[in-house]
Amino acid sequence: MKKILTVTLLILSSCVSTTQTVYDEEVAYDYEIVEKNGKYIFVDEQGNYVKKLGTWDKIEHFSDDHGGFAKVWKENKEYYLDTLGNTYRVAYELLDTPNPAIEALALSPKHFDAFPMEVLQYPNLQVLIIDGSYANEDNFTALPAEIVKLKRLRFLSLQYCALSTLPDNLGALKHLQVLCLKFNQLKSLPESIGKLKKLKKLDLGDNQLTDLPESISKLQKLNTLNLSKNQLTDLPENTGKLQNLKTLKLWDNQLTSLPKSFGKLQNLNMLYIGGNQITTLPESISKLQSLEWLDLSKNQLSSLPENFGKLQNLKE
């Protein structure tokens, strides 16, 4: 009996990665909050206590409303909690006298005419969230080079900030794991982005990028890359060097083809390239044996590669 593969062409609005960073959507939304002996804990789908996430006086669930972290309280102190179990003393305002114990600043939604240089006075900062408002198009447009003074920074989110440029020395943020720059006006990336060796998640959706620097292939720990809704016409040939990439979003660009090196993305699990101008797929796509989710909708394909049926793990 022949095995029949049915390919459903869908435009999907969200996807998740299974490799943990400081924030892992798939893990976070599986957890539930349970009260036990007057305290609160997280339990997994089987009802087992997730010990690494601790016991707290009060908990608010992991939520995108506060950067994807969970709010937790103990002894009247508030923290951000990530899905690895790390905690960060959090503040929501810039104080006249900065508290050196603060490790997370969540300044959202706020409006800043210029990047608030006061954040540089928090030497132990590991999480910085400055997400502007969709209604304000006149937020600060440039990220200053001084941002690299925050040497411990692990999570940086700057959405809806009207950013058009990034500093050339961005790669000096050696500990950065998550960089979210969605809904800005970026047209290019600095070559130094390839120096972010610990980066696991890079979100550049809804910008104006026309190309990518060759150095992006050096992000060897990257597992989630969102480039959707830009103006990309092609991808670097060395894209295949992103060996740990599991989720790649490329929908709504101007791509006409994919590089031959695509077949080297052996860990790729989700590939979304709908809404482009792709006419053919490389033969090497059949080597993506980890691929489970594929969106090819709204392109200009008239046929699929002869060996397309070798994608035996494809689910949808």
C-alpha positions as CSV (number, residue, x, y, z in Angstrom):
1,M,0.0,0.0,0.0
2,K,1.4,3.4,-0.9
3,K,1.7,6.0,1.8
4,I,-0.1,9.2,0.8
5,L,1.1,12.6,2.1
6,T,-1.5,15.3,2.2
7,V,0.0,18.8,2.3
8,T,-2.3,21.4,3.7
9,L,-1.2,25.0,2.8
10,L,-2.0,27.3,5.7
11,I,-1.0,30.7,6.8
12,L,-0.3,30.3,10.5
13,S,0.0,33.3,12.8
14,S,2.1,31.8,15.5
15,C,4.7,29.1,16.2
16,V,6.7,27.8,19.1
17,S,10.2,26.4,19.7
18,T,11.0,23.4,21.8
19,T,14.5,24.5,22.8
20,Q,14.4,26.5,26.0
21,T,15.6,30.1,26.3
22,V,14.9,32.4,29.1
23,Y,11.3,32.4,27.7
24,D,9.8,29.3,26.1
25,E,6.2,29.7,24.9
26,E,5.5,26.0,24.6
27,V,6.6,25.3,28.1
28,A,5.0,28.4,29.6
29,Y,1.5,27.8,28.4
30,D,1.5,24.2,29.5
31,Y,2.0,25.2,33.2
32,E,-0.9,25.7,35.6
33,I,-0.9,27.5,38.9
34,V,-1.9,25.6,42.0
35,E,-2.4,26.7,45.7
36,K,-0.7,24.4,48.2
37,N,-0.6,25.1,52.0
38,G,-1.2,28.8,51.4
39,K,1.6,29.1,48.8
40,Y,1.5,28.9,45.0
41,I,3.4,26.6,42.6
42,F,3.4,25.7,38.9
43,V,2.4,22.2,37.8
44,D,2.9,20.5,34.4
45,E,0.3,18.8,32.3
46,Q,0.5,15.7,34.4
47,G,-0.1,17.7,37.6
48,N,3.6,17.3,38.8
49,Y,5.2,20.1,40.7
50,V,7.7,22.0,38.6
51,K,10.4,22.4,41.3
52,K,12.7,24.7,39.3
53,L,10.0,27.4,39.2
54,G,9.8,27.6,43.0
55,T,7.2,28.3,45.6
56,W,5.7,31.8,45.9
57,D,3.3,33.9,48.0
58,K,1.6,35.0,44.8
59,I,1.8,34.2,41.1
60,E,0.6,35.7,37.8
61,H,0.9,33.3,34.9
62,F,3.5,33.6,32.1
63,S,2.1,36.2,29.7
64,D,3.1,38.3,26.7
65,D,1.6,41.2,28.6
66,H,4.8,41.4,30.6
67,G,7.4,40.2,28.1
68,G,6.5,36.5,28.4
69,F,7.7,36.3,32.0
70,A,5.6,35.3,35.0
71,K,5.1,37.8,37.8
72,V,5.8,36.3,41.2
73,W,6.0,37.6,44.8
74,K,7.8,36.6,47.9
75,E,8.2,38.6,51.1
76,N,6.5,41.6,49.5
77,K,9.1,41.7,46.8
78,E,8.1,41.3,43.1
79,Y,10.1,39.4,40.6
80,Y,10.0,38.3,36.9
81,L,10.4,34.5,36.6
82,D,11.6,32.9,33.4
83,T,10.8,29.4,32.2
84,L,14.3,28.2,33.3
85,G,13.5,29.2,36.9
86,N,15.7,32.3,37.0
87,T,14.2,35.3,38.9
88,Y,14.8,39.0,38.4
89,R,13.9,41.8,40.7
90,V,11.6,43.9,38.6
91,A,10.7,47.6,38.4
92,Y,8.3,49.4,36.2
93,E,9.5,53.0,36.5
94,L,12.8,54.7,36.3
95,L,13.6,55.9,39.8
96,D,15.5,59.1,40.6
97,T,17.9,57.0,42.7
98,P,18.3,53.6,40.8
99,N,18.2,50.5,43.0
100,P,21.2,48.3,42.1
101,A,19.3,45.2,43.1
102,I,16.9,45.7,40.1
103,E,17.6,43.1,37.4
104,A,14.6,43.7,35.2
105,L,13.0,46.9,33.8
106,A,9.6,46.6,32.2
107,L,8.9,50.1,30.8
108,S,5.8,49.2,28.7
109,P,3.7,50.6,27.3
110,K,5.6,53.9,27.5
111,H,6.3,56.7,25.2
112,F,9.9,58.0,25.0
113,D,11.0,60.7,22.5
114,A,14.6,59.4,23.0
115,F,16.1,56.2,24.4
116,P,16.0,56.6,28.2
117,M,19.7,56.7,29.1
118,E,18.7,56.3,32.8
119,V,18.5,52.6,32.2
120,L,22.3,52.5,32.0
121,Q,22.4,53.3,35.7
122,Y,21.2,49.8,36.5
123,P,24.4,47.8,36.4
124,N,22.9,44.4,37.1
125,L,20.2,44.7,34.5
126,Q,19.5,41.4,32.7
127,V,16.0,42.0,31.3
128,L,15.1,45.2,29.5
129,I,11.6,45.7,27.9
130,I,10.8,49.1,26.4
131,D,7.8,48.4,24.1
132,G,6.2,51.5,22.7
133,S,2.6,51.9,21.7
134,Y,1.3,51.2,18.2
135,A,-0.5,54.5,18.2
136,N,2.8,56.5,18.8
137,E,4.8,56.6,15.6
138,D,7.3,59.2,17.0
139,N,9.1,57.1,19.5
140,F,12.9,57.0,19.6
141,T,14.4,56.0,16.3
142,A,17.9,54.9,17.3
143,L,19.4,52.6,19.9
144,P,22.5,54.2,21.3
145,A,25.9,52.6,21.3
146,E,26.0,53.0,25.1
147,I,23.5,50.1,25.4
148,V,26.6,47.7,25.5
149,K,27.3,49.1,29.0
150,L,24.6,46.7,30.2
151,K,27.0,43.8,30.1
152,R,24.7,41.3,31.8
153,L,21.8,41.8,29.5
154,R,20.1,38.5,28.5
155,F,16.7,39.6,27.2
156,L,16.1,42.8,25.2
157,S,12.7,43.7,23.8
158,L,12.1,47.0,21.9
159,Q,8.9,46.8,20.0
160,Y,6.9,49.6,18.4
161,C,9.8,52.0,19.0
162,A,10.2,53.3,15.4
163,L,13.8,52.1,15.4
164,S,15.5,52.7,12.1
165,T,19.1,52.0,13.1
166,L,21.0,49.7,15.5
167,P,24.5,50.5,16.8
168,D,27.5,48.9,15.0
169,N,28.8,47.6,18.4
170,L,25.6,45.6,19.1
171,G,27.6,42.4,19.1
172,A,29.2,43.4,22.4
173,L,26.1,42.2,24.3
174,K,27.8,38.9,24.8
175,H,25.2,37.4,27.1
176,L,22.1,38.2,25.0
177,Q,19.8,35.2,24.5
178,V,16.6,36.9,23.3
179,L,16.4,39.9,21.0
180,C,12.9,41.1,20.0
181,L,12.8,44.1,17.6
182,K,9.3,43.6,16.0
183,F,7.2,46.5,14.6
184,N,10.1,48.9,13.9
185,Q,11.5,50.5,10.8
186,L,14.8,48.7,10.5
187,K,16.2,48.5,6.9
188,S,19.5,46.8,7.8
189,L,21.4,45.0,10.5
190,P,24.9,45.6,11.7
191,E,27.5,43.1,10.7
192,S,28.4,42.7,14.4
193,I,25.1,40.9,15.1
194,G,27.0,37.7,14.3
195,K,29.0,38.1,17.5
196,L,25.9,37.4,19.7
197,K,27.1,33.9,20.2
198,K,24.5,33.1,22.9
199,L,21.5,34.3,21.0
200,K,18.7,31.7,20.8
201,K,15.7,33.8,19.6
202,L,15.8,36.7,17.2
203,D,12.5,38.4,16.2
204,L,12.7,41.0,13.4
205,G,9.1,40.7,12.1
206,D,7.3,43.8,10.7
207,N,10.4,45.8,9.7
208,Q,11.7,47.0,6.4
209,L,14.7,44.7,5.9
210,T,15.8,44.3,2.3
211,D,18.8,42.0,3.0
212,L,20.7,40.3,5.8
213,P,24.4,40.4,6.7
214,E,26.4,37.3,6.0
215,S,27.4,37.2,9.6
216,I,24.0,36.1,10.7
217,S,25.1,32.5,9.9
218,K,27.4,32.7,12.9
219,L,24.5,32.6,15.3
220,Q,25.1,28.9,16.0
221,K,22.8,28.7,19.0
222,L,19.8,30.4,17.3
223,N,16.7,28.2,17.4
224,T,14.0,30.7,16.5
225,L,14.2,33.3,13.7
226,N,11.3,35.6,12.7
227,L,11.8,37.6,9.5
228,S,8.2,37.8,8.5
229,K,6.7,41.0,7.0
230,N,9.9,42.6,5.7
231,Q,11.1,43.3,2.1
232,L,13.7,40.5,1.7
233,T,14.3,39.4,-1.9
234,D,16.8,36.7,-1.0
235,L,18.6,35.0,1.8
236,P,22.4,34.6,2.3
237,E,23.6,31.4,0.8
238,N,25.2,30.4,4.1
239,T,21.8,30.4,5.9
240,G,22.3,26.6,6.1
241,K,24.9,27.1,8.7
242,L,22.3,27.8,11.3
243,Q,22.4,24.2,12.5
244,N,20.3,24.6,15.6
245,L,17.4,26.5,13.9
246,K,14.0,24.9,14.6
247,T,11.6,27.7,13.7
248,L,11.9,30.0,10.7
249,K,9.3,32.5,9.7
250,L,9.7,34.2,6.3
251,W,6.1,34.9,5.3
252,D,5.1,38.2,3.5
253,N,8.5,39.0,2.0
254,Q,9.5,39.2,-1.7
255,L,11.5,36.0,-1.9
256,T,11.7,34.3,-5.3
257,S,13.8,31.3,-4.2
258,L,15.6,29.7,-1.3
259,P,19.3,29.0,-1.0
260,K,20.6,25.5,-1.9
261,S,22.1,25.3,1.6
262,F,18.6,25.0,3.1
263,G,19.0,21.3,3.2
264,K,21.6,21.7,5.9
265,L,19.0,22.9,8.4
266,Q,18.7,19.4,9.8
267,N,16.9,20.5,13.0
268,L,14.3,22.7,11.3
269,N,10.8,21.8,12.6
270,M,8.7,24.7,11.4
271,L,9.1,26.6,8.1
272,Y,6.7,29.4,7.1
273,I,7.4,31.0,3.7
274,G,3.8,31.9,2.6
275,G,3.1,35.2,0.9
276,N,6.3,35.4,-1.2
277,Q,7.0,35.1,-5.0
278,I,8.7,31.7,-4.9
279,T,8.5,29.8,-8.2
280,T,10.6,26.7,-7.3
281,L,12.0,25.0,-4.2
282,P,15.6,23.6,-4.0
283,E,16.0,19.9,-4.3
284,S,17.8,20.0,-0.9
285,I,14.5,20.7,0.9
286,S,14.0,16.9,0.9
287,K,16.8,16.7,3.5
288,L,14.8,18.5,6.1
289,Q,13.9,15.3,7.9
290,S,12.9,17.1,11.1
291,L,10.3,19.3,9.3
292,E,6.8,18.9,10.6
293,W,5.1,22.2,9.7
294,L,5.4,23.8,6.3
295,D,3.5,26.8,4.8
296,L,4.0,27.4,1.1
297,S,0.7,29.3,0.5
298,K,0.4,32.4,-1.7
299,N,3.5,31.8,-3.8
300,Q,3.9,31.1,-7.5
301,L,4.7,27.4,-7.4
302,S,3.7,25.3,-10.4
303,S,5.3,22.1,-9.1
304,L,7.2,20.6,-6.2
305,P,10.6,18.9,-6.3
306,E,10.4,15.3,-7.4
307,N,11.9,14.1,-4.0
308,F,9.4,16.2,-2.0
309,G,7.8,13.0,-0.7
310,K,10.9,12.2,1.3
311,L,9.7,14.7,4.0
312,Q,8.3,11.8,5.9
313,N,7.8,13.6,9.2
314,L,5.7,16.3,7.7
315,K,2.4,16.7,9.5
316,E,0.8,19.8,8.0
